[in-house]
Amino acid sequence: MATGWAGDGAVQAQIDATVKDGIKRARSKLPQGPGLTHCEECGVEIPQARRDAVPGVRLCIACQEAHDAEEAAFAGYNRRGSKDSQLR
């Protein structure tokens, strides 16, 4: 793979940085604090099994799926891309 002016290991460093950024973003979206017994969006009771499996849960499964679908529409892009990779 041609890397232009990129140094040795630059491609792997870019991949590693992108993965670390993704992990950091995912961790920042995890629920914090005490969980709820009822969904904060629709008021439906959250099953005990879900509360045990997801500490800090605040949404029922249906509301969580809708929230996840909205976020999936966001297409993140690599802000760390080199100028060489942007010119290709």
Sequence and secondary structure as in RCSB ss.txt:
>XXXX:A:sequence
MATGWAGDGAVQAQIDATVKDGIKRARSKLPQGPGLTHCEECGVEIPQARRDAVPGVRLCIACQEAHDAEEAAFA
GYNRRGSKDSQLR
>XXXX:A:secstr
   TT  TTHHHHHHHHHHHHHHHHHHHTS  S   SB TTT  B  HHHHHHSTT  S HHHHHHHHHHHHT  
   TT  HHHHH 
